[in-house]
Amino acid sequence: MDLPTRRLSLLTPSGHLTLGNLLGALRGMAADQGSGRCVYGVSDLHALTTTHDPRELAAGTRELQTLLLAAGIDPDRSTLFRQSDVPAHTGLAYLLECTAYVGELSRMIQYKEKGRDRPQTRTSLLTYPVLMAADILLHRPTHVPVGDDQRQHVELTRDLAVRFNRTYGEVFTVPEITTPAAGARVRDLSDPGRKMSKSDPVGAGVVYLLDPPDVVARKVARAVTDSDTGPDAVRHDPAAKPGVSNLLEILGACTGTAPAEAAAGVATYGQLKKATTEAVLSVLEPLQARYVDLAADPGYVDEVYAAGSERCRTETAPVLAAAREAIGL
């Protein structure tokens, strides 16, 4: 018998959320509500893998909690929680560390890029994919939406679940990986060769969800295009015209059209940037208005996450108990 659909997504407060996060993740999370059970969390423990300021982490966690609500996550249709408020996450992580191999963890892309052979690399940077696996397996989702940069970690989760189940007994649901389609590859405006990242230390080509309209307009106006001035200069051609294609993909994602359709009637780069700015602001302005209202009522935000975390503690405790018993504890 098919399992009812259960979806899980967690976001880490390691920087301010971007337009890419909204188009590639948050809108899909909001749209999925009502199709099975949705659990959405703030993975604050993952923000401890690198040097951080505790006050900035607390402020970033609060901002992220509020933005999830402002982006349309409805606590009446989804469960919202904070990872550090659910002790089963760290409890299961250790059991899974006893199932994982050092070799497979050292092959994780983020560890190779950010930590390997660096003397002050935190152990948690090596092991955090195991905590991520615990995050997923505790909630027994059938589907995990994930971007390309995290696919390797979810594949590890599947491997650990299968290995644990075969070695100790059937405990975990092995989730399917789903990839958000529209807007999943929003690129940096100043460097379309890389994705728009909330951890960008400069942020010149990053549109943040709480950027004021004039800042958004300035960043889009400075977006990289190219020197082509021909009659078909504004066209979707990612290989030959990455900057222009990025703007068309953003315009299309904001207006609900395909990039090629978004190019129709746009003759110049100036027109393209103007249309893109207007489309981005049409998406950001209502979100920012909801954010202001929610930020003015912090008690409500606290109540939502307290209730969701309590529900998650209740639901994850039996999973951890089953894993402990299976492994011999």
Secondary structure, 3 states (H helix, E strand, C coil): CCCCCEEEEEECCCCCCEHHHHHHHHHHHHHHCCCCEEEEEECHHHHHCCCCCHHHHHHHHHHHHHHHHHCCCCCCCEEEEEHHHCCHHHHHHHHHHCCCCHHHHHCCHHHHHHCCCCCCCCHHHHHHHHHHHHHHHHCCCCEEECCHHHHHHHHHHHHHHHHHHHHHCCCCCCCEEECCCCCCCCECCCCCCCECCCCCCCCCCCCECCCCHHHHHHHHHCCCCCCCCCCCCCCCCCCCCHHHHHHHHHHHHHHCCCHHHHCCCCCCHHHHHHHHHHHHHHHHHHHHHHHHHHHCCHHHHHHHHHHHHHHHHHHHHHHHHHHHHHHCC
